[in-house]
Amino acid sequence: MALKLALTSQPSFAKVGLPCSTSRSGRVVMTAVIPPKSKEADNLRKNLSPREVHSQVAHSMPPEKMEIFKSLESWAEQTLLPLLKPVEESWQPSDFLPDFSTEAGYDELKELQERSKEMPDDYFICLVGDMITEEALPTYQTMLNTLDGVRDETGASPTSWAIWTRTWTAEENRHGDVLNKYLTYTGRVDMRQIEKTIQYLIGSGMDPRTENNPYLGFIYTSFQERATFVSHGNTAAHAKKYGDLKLAKLCGTIAADEKRHETAYTKIIEKLFELDPDGAMLSFADMMRKKISMPAHLMYDGQDDKLFDNFSAVAQKLEVYTAKDYADILEHLVKRWDVEKITGISSKAQEAQDYVCGLAPRFRRLEERAQARAKKASKVPFSWIFNREVEL
């Protein structure tokens, strides 16, 4: 049974003193001394409280379905783990960055900065947004470890599911690392503001509404890995257009990693459609009704409460990641899992099947109408680029 958690109150950050006295009866009397609210306390509460509050659901997967994931332990070892690359065969951030252990490294730095001068500010907004998203990796590993039946129970569990999560995290860790250093070396961005945004984002966490349920969780990761593959692929294409072939190769390499990880997560859902088509179908429809929230949708830089919306608008304008891409990914997953061809399911699952199969065309029609009604573009400042304005 799902546990619903209504987040209706905010935690108090006031310090509580607890002096105690003992009466003749032996009772311990506790008194709490709570200082009056201060402006500093209010600011702390604002900064540390979740930036998005909605009704949350936990542990929605029926307990009997835990057995499905236990039975897939050997399958995961044989199917998922081979998609991970050995460390000794993996690329590392230093492969794409100036080597300051040699004199040539300083020449390479100058060349990198010269190349970056040709790139417009809106491109840097997209690249920074992608980097910040990658740097919030601790949140994503935490999310995977909320999933019942597949979490890493000890932090070093030998199960195939746990090995996958840890090694996936290790591979993904290079993405934010290399983009962070590359952007630092360009000299085009305000790294302190970017670093603040990363800290805020990790502190905010994320709630993709996956309910500790691996059916929902792996549908979410299937969609998100595809989305990051698209986004990094498009930043690579733009870098090539602007003449920075080395950055294009870097972004393309990250995109290839995301594609490989997408393959793993889509294989999990493919297997669930085989073993439990009703459960997989209902979960797919559930996640799409909620809409797939982007991992960095809670980003904040200490200044702009609409930072994610503004970043997304720039990405849409530059066609790095668009509403069309969202519909394309949904359509891709429907085809990837042969959703339209699945038979022998319950009436509720058939309704879910009709819903997800008809959603992409419907979403495209709604987006076309929204674009037709869109207001004239405005400009907003971004702290990431020293508050220079960028057209949305």
PyMOL commands that set and color helices and strands:
alter all, ss='L'
color gray80, all
select helices_A, chain A and resi 39-48+63-71+73-79+81-83+87-89+93-96+104-116+121-135+137-144+160-186+191-204+214-241+245-275+277-290+307-318+323-336+339-341+347-373+383-385
alter helices_A, ss='H'
color red, helices_A
select strands_A, chain A and resi 3-5+20-22+28-30+56-58+379-382+388-391
alter strands_A, ss='S'
color yellow, strands_A
deselect
rebuild
show_as cartoon
